[in-house]
Amino acid sequence: QVQLVESGGGLAQPGGSLRLSCVASGFTFTSYAMSWARQAPGKGLEWVAGIYVKGNAVYADSVQGRFTVSRDTADNTMYLQMNNLKPEDTAIYYCNFRTYWGRGTQVIVSS
């Protein structure tokens, strides 16, 4: 049974940092690409970043240069390091693998 569990969200000030984690289970973590997406209040789902099997990553223009996605194959965990946070980064962040989604972790950026 595939499970994706996000954590690490919270309140951050503009310019601050947070690191999100997504612990995966129920599938061969090393064999698939994974991604992060987010949903801001009142808006649709937005893809944020993806990481491929070999570790190469891609980012949405809105987070390029500020966010870094990585994965730890020893712990079956994907991370999203978010730096220089902006109020517009406020959203629920979801971990995704194929058609599977976690429950999300909320990020609020506010002074």
C-alpha positions, 0 to 999 in steps of 0.5 A, a space after each residue: 500500500 502506497 503511503 506518502 506522509 508530508 511534514 515540516 510545514 509551519 509559519 515562516 517570515 518572509 525571507 525565511 526558510 522551511 524544509 518539508 519532508 515526504 516519507 514514502 512507503 509501499 513502492 520502490 522509492 528508487 525507481 520512480 520520479 516524485 514531485 511536490 505540488 501546492 494549493 494556495 487558498 482559493 486557487 488550484 493545484 500548482 506543480 512546484 518541483 520534481 526529482 527524477 530517479 537519477 536525482 536531477 530536478 526541475 522547478 516551476 519558474 515561481 520557485 526556481 532559485 529559491 527551492 531545492 528538491 532532494 531525495 534520500 534513498 536510504 530513508 525513502 524520503 524526499 525533501 523540499 528546502 524552501 529559502 527566501 520564502 514569500 507570502 505567495 508561497 503560502 499553501 498546502 504542500 503535497 507530495 506526489 508519486 504517480 496518482 498517489 498524494 499525501 495529505 499535505 502540510 501547510 506552509 504560511 508565510 507572514 510577518 
